[in-house]
Amino acid sequence: MSRPLDIVLGALVRHGCDPHRSGDGWVARCPGPGHEPGDGNRALSVVEAPDGHVLLKCNGTTDDAQPRLHLAPPLRAEEHA
């Protein structure tokens, strides 16, 4: 079975969000409302927690980004502070 991080990164790639490494995590274009495709703004940060959960943080609302990535429980990403 794939790691949750690999699943989330794959979903971001499929949605044209262009994830890139940044420090200990990743940044990507946010698929949520208010972010135009191809705007180049990497507003979404993606972090793998020590327990393997994937945490998403956007300067918009992560609740709107998650469904657009078609993530299903229990691999659902969670918002981090």
MODELLER restraints for C-alpha pairs under 7 A, 6 or more apart:
rsr = mdl.restraints
at = mdl.atoms
rsr.add(forms.Gaussian(group=physical.xy_distance, feature=features.Distance(at['CA:4:A'], at['CA:53:A']), mean=6.76, stdev=0.5))
rsr.add(forms.Gaussian(group=physical.xy_distance, feature=features.Distance(at['CA:4:A'], at['CA:54:A']), mean=6.47, stdev=0.5))
rsr.add(forms.Gaussian(group=physical.xy_distance, feature=features.Distance(at['CA:4:A'], at['CA:75:A']), mean=5.66, stdev=0.5))
rsr.add(forms.Gaussian(group=physical.xy_distance, feature=features.Distance(at['CA:5:A'], at['CA:48:A']), mean=6.47, stdev=0.5))
rsr.add(forms.Gaussian(group=physical.xy_distance, feature=features.Distance(at['CA:5:A'], at['CA:54:A']), mean=5.87, stdev=0.5))
rsr.add(forms.Gaussian(group=physical.xy_distance, feature=features.Distance(at['CA:9:A'], at['CA:19:A']), mean=6.81, stdev=0.5))
rsr.add(forms.Gaussian(group=physical.xy_distance, feature=features.Distance(at['CA:11:A'], at['CA:69:A']), mean=5.71, stdev=0.5))
rsr.add(forms.Gaussian(group=physical.xy_distance, feature=features.Distance(at['CA:12:A'], at['CA:18:A']), mean=6.69, stdev=0.5))
rsr.add(forms.Gaussian(group=physical.xy_distance, feature=features.Distance(at['CA:12:A'], at['CA:19:A']), mean=6.61, stdev=0.5))
rsr.add(forms.Gaussian(group=physical.xy_distance, feature=features.Distance(at['CA:12:A'], at['CA:69:A']), mean=6.84, stdev=0.5))
rsr.add(forms.Gaussian(group=physical.xy_distance, feature=features.Distance(at['CA:13:A'], at['CA:19:A']), mean=6.72, stdev=0.5))
rsr.add(forms.Gaussian(group=physical.xy_distance, feature=features.Distance(at['CA:17:A'], at['CA:28:A']), mean=5.41, stdev=0.5))
rsr.add(forms.Gaussian(group=physical.xy_distance, feature=features.Distance(at['CA:17:A'], at['CA:29:A']), mean=4.52, stdev=0.5))
rsr.add(forms.Gaussian(group=physical.xy_distance, feature=features.Distance(at['CA:17:A'], at['CA:30:A']), mean=6.50, stdev=0.5))
rsr.add(forms.Gaussian(group=physical.xy_distance, feature=features.Distance(at['CA:17:A'], at['CA:31:A']), mean=6.76, stdev=0.5))
rsr.add(forms.Gaussian(group=physical.xy_distance, feature=features.Distance(at['CA:18:A'], at['CA:28:A']), mean=5.55, stdev=0.5))
rsr.add(forms.Gaussian(group=physical.xy_distance, feature=features.Distance(at['CA:18:A'], at['CA:29:A']), mean=6.41, stdev=0.5))
rsr.add(forms.Gaussian(group=physical.xy_distance, feature=features.Distance(at['CA:19:A'], at['CA:26:A']), mean=6.30, stdev=0.5))
rsr.add(forms.Gaussian(group=physical.xy_distance, feature=features.Distance(at['CA:19:A'], at['CA:27:A']), mean=5.48, stdev=0.5))
rsr.add(forms.Gaussian(group=physical.xy_distance, feature=features.Distance(at['CA:19:A'], at['CA:28:A']), mean=4.17, stdev=0.5))
rsr.add(forms.Gaussian(group=physical.xy_distance, feature=features.Distance(at['CA:20:A'], at['CA:26:A']), mean=5.37, stdev=0.5))
rsr.add(forms.Gaussian(group=physical.xy_distance, feature=features.Distance(at['CA:20:A'], at['CA:27:A']), mean=5.44, stdev=0.5))
rsr.add(forms.Gaussian(group=physical.xy_distance, feature=features.Distance(at['CA:20:A'], at['CA:28:A']), mean=6.34, stdev=0.5))
rsr.add(forms.Gaussian(group=physical.xy_distance, feature=features.Distance(at['CA:21:A'], at['CA:27:A']), mean=6.41, stdev=0.5))
rsr.add(forms.Gaussian(group=physical.xy_distance, feature=features.Distance(at['CA:25:A'], at['CA:46:A']), mean=5.77, stdev=0.5))
rsr.add(forms.Gaussian(group=physical.xy_distance, feature=features.Distance(at['CA:25:A'], at['CA:47:A']), mean=4.76, stdev=0.5))
rsr.add(forms.Gaussian(group=physical.xy_distance, feature=features.Distance(at['CA:25:A'], at['CA:48:A']), mean=6.97, stdev=0.5))
rsr.add(forms.Gaussian(group=physical.xy_distance, feature=features.Distance(at['CA:26:A'], at['CA:45:A']), mean=5.75, stdev=0.5))
rsr.add(forms.Gaussian(group=physical.xy_distance, feature=features.Distance(at['CA:26:A'], at['CA:46:A']), mean=4.93, stdev=0.5))
rsr.add(forms.Gaussian(group=physical.xy_distance, feature=features.Distance(at['CA:26:A'], at['CA:47:A']), mean=6.47, stdev=0.5))
rsr.add(forms.Gaussian(group=physical.xy_distance, feature=features.Distance(at['CA:27:A'], at['CA:42:A']), mean=5.81, stdev=0.5))
rsr.add(forms.Gaussian(group=physical.xy_distance, feature=features.Distance(at['CA:27:A'], at['CA:44:A']), mean=5.53, stdev=0.5))
rsr.add(forms.Gaussian(group=physical.xy_distance, feature=features.Distance(at['CA:27:A'], at['CA:45:A']), mean=4.45, stdev=0.5))
rsr.add(forms.Gaussian(group=physical.xy_distance, feature=features.Distance(at['CA:27:A'], at['CA:46:A']), mean=5.96, stdev=0.5))
rsr.add(forms.Gaussian(group=physical.xy_distance, feature=features.Distance(at['CA:28:A'], at['CA:42:A']), mean=4.64, stdev=0.5))
rsr.add(forms.Gaussian(group=physical.xy_distance, feature=features.Distance(at['CA:28:A'], at['CA:43:A']), mean=6.51, stdev=0.5))
rsr.add(forms.Gaussian(group=physical.xy_distance, feature=features.Distance(at['CA:28:A'], at['CA:44:A']), mean=5.16, stdev=0.5))
rsr.add(forms.Gaussian(group=physical.xy_distance, feature=features.Distance(at['CA:28:A'], at['CA:45:A']), mean=6.47, stdev=0.5))
rsr.add(forms.Gaussian(group=physical.xy_distance, feature=features.Distance(at['CA:29:A'], at['CA:40:A']), mean=6.69, stdev=0.5))
rsr.add(forms.Gaussian(group=physical.xy_distance, feature=features.Distance(at['CA:29:A'], at['CA:41:A']), mean=5.72, stdev=0.5))
rsr.add(forms.Gaussian(group=physical.xy_distance, feature=features.Distance(at['CA:29:A'], at['CA:42:A']), mean=4.21, stdev=0.5))
rsr.add(forms.Gaussian(group=physical.xy_distance, feature=features.Distance(at['CA:29:A'], at['CA:43:A']), mean=5.72, stdev=0.5))
rsr.add(forms.Gaussian(group=physical.xy_distance, feature=features.Distance(at['CA:29:A'], at['CA:44:A']), mean=5.84, stdev=0.5))
rsr.add(forms.Gaussian(group=physical.xy_distance, feature=features.Distance(at['CA:30:A'], at['CA:42:A']), mean=6.67, stdev=0.5))
rsr.add(forms.Gaussian(group=physical.xy_distance, feature=features.Distance(at['CA:30:A'], at['CA:43:A']), mean=5.74, stdev=0.5))
rsr.add(forms.Gaussian(group=physical.xy_distance, feature=features.Distance(at['CA:30:A'], at['CA:44:A']), mean=5.01, stdev=0.5))
rsr.add(forms.Gaussian(group=physical.xy_distance, feature=features.Distance(at['CA:30:A'], at['CA:58:A']), mean=6.85, stdev=0.5))
rsr.add(forms.Gaussian(group=physical.xy_distance, feature=features.Distance(at['CA:30:A'], at['CA:65:A']), mean=6.80, stdev=0.5))
rsr.add(forms.Gaussian(group=physical.xy_distance, feature=features.Distance(at['CA:31:A'], at['CA:65:A']), mean=5.44, stdev=0.5))
rsr.add(forms.Gaussian(group=physical.xy_distance, feature=features.Distance(at['CA:31:A'], at['CA:68:A']), mean=6.51, stdev=0.5))
rsr.add(forms.Gaussian(group=physical.xy_distance, feature=features.Distance(at['CA:32:A'], at['CA:64:A']), mean=5.32, stdev=0.5))
rsr.add(forms.Gaussian(group=physical.xy_distance, feature=features.Distance(at['CA:32:A'], at['CA:65:A']), mean=4.14, stdev=0.5))
rsr.add(forms.Gaussian(group=physical.xy_distance, feature=features.Distance(at['CA:33:A'], at['CA:64:A']), mean=6.83, stdev=0.5))
rsr.add(forms.Gaussian(group=physical.xy_distance, feature=features.Distance(at['CA:43:A'], at['CA:58:A']), mean=5.50, stdev=0.5))
rsr.add(forms.Gaussian(group=physical.xy_distance, feature=features.Distance(at['CA:43:A'], at['CA:59:A']), mean=5.99, stdev=0.5))
rsr.add(forms.Gaussian(group=physical.xy_distance, feature=features.Distance(at['CA:44:A'], at['CA:56:A']), mean=6.77, stdev=0.5))
rsr.add(forms.Gaussian(group=physical.xy_distance, feature=features.Distance(at['CA:44:A'], at['CA:57:A']), mean=5.60, stdev=0.5))
rsr.add(forms.Gaussian(group=physical.xy_distance, feature=features.Distance(at['CA:44:A'], at['CA:58:A']), mean=4.39, stdev=0.5))
rsr.add(forms.Gaussian(group=physical.xy_distance, feature=features.Distance(at['CA:45:A'], at['CA:56:A']), mean=5.74, stdev=0.5))
rsr.add(forms.Gaussian(group=physical.xy_distance, feature=features.Distance(at['CA:45:A'], at['CA:57:A']), mean=5.18, stdev=0.5))
rsr.add(forms.Gaussian(group=physical.xy_distance, feature=features.Distance(at['CA:45:A'], at['CA:58:A']), mean=6.36, stdev=0.5))
rsr.add(forms.Gaussian(group=physical.xy_distance, feature=features.Distance(at['CA:46:A'], at['CA:54:A']), mean=6.88, stdev=0.5))
rsr.add(forms.Gaussian(group=physical.xy_distance, feature=features.Distance(at['CA:46:A'], at['CA:55:A']), mean=5.75, stdev=0.5))
rsr.add(forms.Gaussian(group=physical.xy_distance, feature=features.Distance(at['CA:46:A'], at['CA:56:A']), mean=4.85, stdev=0.5))
rsr.add(forms.Gaussian(group=physical.xy_distance, feature=features.Distance(at['CA:46:A'], at['CA:57:A']), mean=6.71, stdev=0.5))
rsr.add(forms.Gaussian(group=physical.xy_distance, feature=features.Distance(at['CA:47:A'], at['CA:54:A']), mean=5.79, stdev=0.5))
rsr.add(forms.Gaussian(group=physical.xy_distance, feature=features.Distance(at['CA:47:A'], at['CA:55:A']), mean=5.14, stdev=0.5))
rsr.add(forms.Gaussian(group=physical.xy_distance, feature=features.Distance(at['CA:47:A'], at['CA:56:A']), mean=6.65, stdev=0.5))
rsr.add(forms.Gaussian(group=physical.xy_distance, feature=features.Distance(at['CA:48:A'], at['CA:54:A']), mean=4.67, stdev=0.5))
rsr.add(forms.Gaussian(group=physical.xy_distance, feature=features.Distance(at['CA:48:A'], at['CA:55:A']), mean=6.22, stdev=0.5))
rsr.add(forms.Gaussian(group=physical.xy_distance, feature=features.Distance(at['CA:49:A'], at['CA:55:A']), mean=6.94, stdev=0.5))
rsr.add(forms.Gaussian(group=physical.xy_distance, feature=features.Distance(at['CA:54:A'], at['CA:77:A']), mean=5.07, stdev=0.5))
rsr.add(forms.Gaussian(group=physical.xy_distance, feature=features.Distance(at['CA:54:A'], at['CA:78:A']), mean=6.35, stdev=0.5))
rsr.add(forms.Gaussian(group=physical.xy_distance, feature=features.Distance(at['CA:55:A'], at['CA:77:A']), mean=5.51, stdev=0.5))
rsr.add(forms.Gaussian(group=physical.xy_distance, feature=features.Distance(at['CA:55:A'], at['CA:78:A']), mean=4.77, stdev=0.5))
rsr.add(forms.Gaussian(group=physical.xy_distance, feature=features.Distance(at['CA:55:A'], at['CA:79:A']), mean=5.33, stdev=0.5))
rsr.add(forms.Gaussian(group=physical.xy_distance, feature=features.Distance(at['CA:55:A'], at['CA:80:A']), mean=5.50, stdev=0.5))
rsr.add(forms.Gaussian(group=physical.xy_distance, feature=features.Distance(at['CA:56:A'], at['CA:62:A']), mean=6.73, stdev=0.5))
rsr.add(forms.Gaussian(group=physical.xy_distance, feature=features.Distance(at['CA:56:A'], at['CA:77:A']), mean=6.23, stdev=0.5))
rsr.add(forms.Gaussian(group=physical.xy_distance, feature=features.Distance(at['CA:56:A'], at['CA:78:A']), mean=5.85, stdev=0.5))
rsr.add(forms.Gaussian(group=physical.xy_distance, feature=features.Distance(at['CA:56:A'], at['CA:79:A']), mean=4.89, stdev=0.5))
rsr.add(forms.Gaussian(group=physical.xy_distance, feature=features.Distance(at['CA:56:A'], at['CA:80:A']), mean=6.07, stdev=0.5))
rsr.add(forms.Gaussian(group=physical.xy_distance, feature=features.Distance(at['CA:57:A'], at['CA:79:A']), mean=5.63, stdev=0.5))
rsr.add(forms.Gaussian(group=physical.xy_distance, feature=features.Distance(at['CA:57:A'], at['CA:80:A']), mean=5.79, stdev=0.5))
rsr.add(forms.Gaussian(group=physical.xy_distance, feature=features.Distance(at['CA:62:A'], at['CA:79:A']), mean=6.36, stdev=0.5))
